[in-house]
Every structure is written in C-alpha cells, then in structure tokens.
Amino acid sequence: MSARSTFPGGVYALTPETADTAHLLARVEAALAGGVAAVQYRDKSADVARRHEQACELVALCRRFGVPLIVNDDLRLADLAGADGVHLGRDDAGVREARIILGPQKFVGASCYQSLDLARAAQAAGADYVAFGSFFASPTKPAAPRASLDLLRAAGSLIHLPIVAIGGITHANAPALIDAGADAIAVLSALFDTPDVRASAQAFNHLFATEPEQ
C-alpha cells in the first residue's frame, strides 16, 4: 500500500452552515474553481439526513476538482460519506481512533488552539496536520481565545506536519500568518460571505504565490 499524500498547503475552505444544499454546492464549486486546496464541511445542526446528503454531495463535487473533502468533528459521518478525512477538536474522537476507522490513506487533522503541547501530541498520534487559532476575531467564534504569530513561528521548528492557521482570516491579515509559517489558511467568512467566491479564492491563492517581503 502506498503512503498517503501530504495534506495540501494553500487555501482551506470552511463551508458555511445552510439548509440550502444547492446554494452550498454552488458556493463551494465557485471556491474550487478559484483554486482552493481543500474543503472542510462544517455543520453543527441536528439534521442527520441533511448532513449526510450534503457531505456525500460535497465529496463528489470535490473529487471532480481533485481536492480533498474533510468532515469537521464527525468521524462517523466522514466514514459513511466516504470523505477524504476528518478534522477533530478537543472534545471529538482521538487521532488514533480516527486512523483506525478511516484507514491509513485518509487525512486526520487536529485543532490545537493555542497549544504546542496539543500539537506535539497530535503529531505523535499520527495526525496529518495541526491547526492553531483563533488568530483574529471571527464572526463564527468571536470570543475564541487568541493565538499569536510567535506560536506559529515556534511550531515551525517543533512540528513536522503542515500547519493550518484559522480564525478571522482576511486578505489583509493572511500575509502575516503565511510569513510566520502557516502552510494553509482556513477561511470561511472572507471566502463565502463575498459576492464573488471564485475571485476571493483566487486572491487568497495569490498570497501564497507572492514571496514575502524581506
């Protein structure tokens, strides 16, 4: 069996929660057309049927673009929908459990908040990437504790996995995160709450193609 691929760097699109599946798919397709590197399906609702339908539809859509679809929090849904992986928070299943259930070829990501210790533990358990945040005020989690650029810089020398930055990221503040060592930026509002999702994705992608100033 071949080794699994490395989690991609670049723009990591976090989907908005909506009951309108057609609208969700259209917005995500625009983001994919704009070149996002990965998509995470996030839906905290209790509507199990809707969440399963949307996850399956998104898996199929992302496959057309050759982009991984990650399910947030819900290991069982990730498995049932045939997703490319799962993203786990502090109160979710463990990395090792997710690896056993999803197998060696799927991605397992872990939220590490503001903690290098959590990142080291996730790395030791076999995670494919770690995520730190919240770096800025976020419309979805305005009261979340802040992570610092110094944390990103320290993680770069201690963590040998792709590092994702999350929380209130915009076109204006993303360059500082990339310069500090973020391999990927997880974006929701600045991508999907815009009139032109594709153009927003392209603008974020351009930041990764631009050399940081010395």
C-alpha positions as a printed NumPy array, in Angstrom:
array([[  0.   ,   0.   ,   0.   ],
       [  1.378,   3.386,  -0.961],
       [  1.919,   6.081,   1.635],
       [ -0.793,   8.692,   1.966],
       [ -0.149,  12.086,   0.415],
       [  0.759,  15.208,   2.357],
       [ -2.101,  17.489,   3.326],
       [ -2.083,  20.34 ,   0.802],
       [ -0.989,  23.85 ,   1.64 ],
       [ -2.874,  26.914,   0.466],
       [ -6.497,  27.91 ,   0.97 ],
       [ -8.532,  25.572,   3.197],
       [-12.186,  26.471,   2.641],
       [-14.561,  26.039,   5.6  ],
       [-18.155,  25.69 ,   4.472],
       [-20.986,  27.841,   5.849],
       [-23.888,  26.087,   7.552],
       [-27.072,  26.163,   5.489],
       [-30.141,  24.037,   4.81 ],
       [-29.995,  25.092,   1.139],
       [-27.88 ,  22.291,  -0.322],
       [-27.988,  23.628,  -3.883],
       [-26.731,  27.027,  -2.718],
       [-23.977,  25.387,  -0.659],
       [-22.8  ,  23.314,  -3.602],
       [-22.786,  26.334,  -5.912],
       [-20.681,  28.372,  -3.459],
       [-18.233,  25.529,  -2.89 ],
       [-17.925,  24.909,  -6.63 ],
       [-17.017,  28.576,  -7.084],
       [-14.349,  28.244,  -4.396],
       [-12.976,  25.139,  -6.08 ],
       [-12.91 ,  26.946,  -9.41 ],
       [-10.914,  29.657,  -7.661],
       [ -8.298,  27.126,  -6.657],
       [ -8.838,  26.25 ,  -3.   ],
       [ -6.616,  23.376,  -1.9  ],
       [ -9.033,  21.627,   0.467],
       [-12.607,  21.917,   1.712],
       [-13.916,  21.238,   5.208],
       [-17.613,  20.503,   5.66 ],
       [-18.891,  22.098,   8.861],
       [-22.47 ,  21.711,  10.058],
       [-23.431,  21.562,  13.731],
       [-27.147,  21.035,  13.114],
       [-29.068,  18.035,  14.413],
       [-30.406,  17.252,  10.933],
       [-28.603,  13.959,  10.343],
       [-30.181,  13.313,   6.935],
       [-29.234,  16.773,   5.65 ],
       [-25.682,  16.488,   6.912],
       [-25.244,  13.088,   5.269],
       [-26.692,  14.317,   1.964],
       [-24.538,  17.438,   1.92 ],
       [-21.371,  15.578,   2.864],
       [-21.889,  13.   ,   0.105],
       [-22.645,  15.701,  -2.476],
       [-19.54 ,  17.641,  -1.45 ],
       [-17.344,  14.564,  -1.638],
       [-18.473,  14.012,  -5.239],
       [-18.012,  17.687,  -6.118],
       [-14.536,  17.894,  -4.633],
       [-13.49 ,  14.692,  -6.413],
       [-14.225,  16.388,  -9.722],
       [-11.624,  19.003,  -8.84 ],
       [ -9.137,  16.597,  -7.265],
       [ -9.47 ,  18.353,  -3.899],
       [ -9.9  ,  16.584,  -0.535],
       [-13.156,  16.965,   1.381],
       [-12.677,  16.864,   5.149],
       [-15.569,  16.487,   7.606],
       [-15.432,  18.601,  10.753],
       [-15.855,  16.83 ,  14.105],
       [-17.981,  13.892,  12.974],
       [-15.874,  10.768,  12.468],
       [-18.88 ,   8.584,  11.722],
       [-20.137,  10.956,   9.019],
       [-16.672,  11.158,   7.469],
       [-16.622,   7.372,   7.243],
       [-20.178,   6.973,   5.936],
       [-19.828,   9.706,   3.309],
       [-16.512,   8.393,   2.023],
       [-14.826,  11.708,   2.815],
       [-11.096,  12.177,   2.414],
       [-10.622,  12.745,   6.119],
       [-11.809,  14.239,   9.382],
       [-10.882,  17.284,  11.437],
       [-11.006,  16.706,  15.182],
       [-11.465,  19.145,  18.036],
       [-10.596,  18.744,  21.696],
       [-13.895,  17.021,  22.525],
       [-14.055,  14.75 ,  19.486],
       [-12.656,  11.29 ,  18.836],
       [ -8.905,  10.826,  19.17 ],
       [ -6.442,  10.832,  16.287],
       [ -5.593,   7.158,  16.76 ],
       [ -9.272,   6.155,  16.779],
       [ -9.869,   8.15 ,  13.605],
       [ -6.908,   6.474,  11.925],
       [ -8.234,   3.02 ,  12.822],
       [-11.711,   3.793,  11.488],
       [-10.771,   5.736,   8.354],
       [ -7.65 ,   3.781,   7.449],
       [ -4.123,   4.836,   6.543],
       [ -4.927,   6.759,   3.362],
       [ -7.33 ,   9.347,   4.822],
       [ -6.382,  12.696,   6.357],
       [ -6.742,  13.27 ,  10.088],
       [ -6.367,  16.864,  11.278],
       [ -6.402,  18.187,  14.824],
       [ -7.341,  21.527,  16.354],
       [ -4.567,  22.555,  18.738],
       [ -5.922,  26.005,  19.632],
       [ -3.027,  27.903,  21.274],
       [ -1.141,  24.814,  22.489],
       [  2.154,  23.437,  21.22 ],
       [  1.696,  20.509,  23.626],
       [ -1.542,  19.521,  21.888],
       [  0.216,  19.799,  18.537],
       [  3.058,  17.575,  19.679],
       [  0.566,  15.021,  21.   ],
       [ -1.379,  15.074,  17.721],
       [  1.845,  14.641,  15.765],
       [  2.87 ,  11.679,  17.927],
       [ -0.569,  10.107,  17.482],
       [ -0.275,  10.236,  13.694],
       [ -2.149,  13.371,  12.628],
       [ -1.621,  14.648,   9.087],
       [ -1.854,  18.327,  10.003],
       [ -2.424,  20.567,  13.007],
       [ -4.467,  23.759,  13.216],
       [ -3.859,  26.735,  15.511],
       [ -6.197,  29.638,  16.245],
       [ -8.075,  31.801,  16.606],
       [ -5.623,  34.389,  15.274],
       [ -8.157,  37.174,  14.752],
       [-11.73 ,  37.978,  15.73 ],
       [-14.032,  35.638,  13.865],
       [-17.732,  36.122,  13.051],
       [-18.327,  32.434,  13.799],
       [-16.371,  32.358,  17.099],
       [-15.927,  35.984,  18.234],
       [-14.998,  35.093,  21.82 ],
       [-12.41 ,  32.428,  20.975],
       [ -9.031,  32.875,  22.711],
       [ -6.31 ,  34.313,  20.503],
       [ -3.247,  32.56 ,  19.131],
       [ -0.12 ,  34.559,  18.317],
       [  2.277,  34.797,  15.413],
       [  5.014,  33.724,  17.822],
       [  3.125,  30.451,  18.277],
       [  3.279,  29.835,  14.539],
       [  6.986,  30.59 ,  14.458],
       [  7.662,  28.216,  17.354],
       [  5.526,  25.488,  15.791],
       [  7.554,  25.692,  12.611],
       [ 10.629,  24.358,  14.399],
       [  8.848,  21.814,  16.618],
       [  6.077,  20.392,  14.448],
       [  6.947,  18.491,  11.283],
       [  3.454,  18.49 ,   9.826],
       [  1.569,  21.027,   7.707],
       [  0.37 ,  23.875,   9.927],
       [ -3.048,  25.454,   9.395],
       [ -3.984,  28.896,  10.742],
       [ -7.626,  29.629,  11.493],
       [ -9.821,  32.41 ,  12.86 ],
       [-10.905,  35.688,  11.306],
       [ -8.511,  35.452,   8.368],
       [ -8.865,  38.041,   5.606],
       [ -6.903,  39.055,   2.533],
       [ -5.343,  41.824,   4.622],
       [ -4.107,  39.77 ,   7.582],
       [ -3.316,  36.45 ,   5.864],
       [  0.17 ,  37.503,   4.669],
       [  1.409,  37.846,   8.265],
       [  0.293,  34.282,   9.006],
       [  1.917,  32.89 ,   5.872],
       [  5.117,  34.776,   6.63 ],
       [  5.112,  33.359,  10.186],
       [  4.943,  29.804,   8.888],
       [  1.338,  28.836,   8.146],
       [  1.228,  26.28 ,   5.34 ],
       [ -2.514,  26.712,   4.92 ],
       [ -5.127,  29.247,   5.965],
       [ -8.625,  28.107,   6.908],
       [-11.166,  30.652,   5.68 ],
       [-14.939,  30.892,   5.935],
       [-16.397,  34.41 ,   6.039],
       [-13.805,  36.115,   3.839],
       [-14.442,  33.479,   1.213],
       [-18.138,  32.573,   1.322],
       [-19.604,  35.851,   2.593],
       [-18.407,  37.688,  -0.512],
       [-20.281,  38.415,  -3.752],
       [-17.614,  36.646,  -5.836],
       [-16.369,  33.491,  -4.111],
       [-14.145,  32.468,  -7.004],
       [-12.371,  35.838,  -7.106],
       [-11.863,  35.768,  -3.342],
       [-10.301,  32.302,  -3.55 ],
       [ -8.02 ,  33.451,  -6.352],
       [ -6.933,  36.472,  -4.31 ],
       [ -6.055,  34.263,  -1.341],
       [ -4.144,  31.906,  -3.634],
       [ -2.148,  34.835,  -4.968],
       [ -0.835,  35.455,  -1.441],
       [  0.828,  32.046,  -1.427],
       [  2.396,  32.708,  -4.821],
       [  3.875,  36.012,  -3.664],
       [  7.25 ,  35.997,  -1.963],
       [  7.091,  37.659,   1.468],
       [  8.977,  40.92 ,   1.813],
       [ 12.387,  40.764,   3.474]])
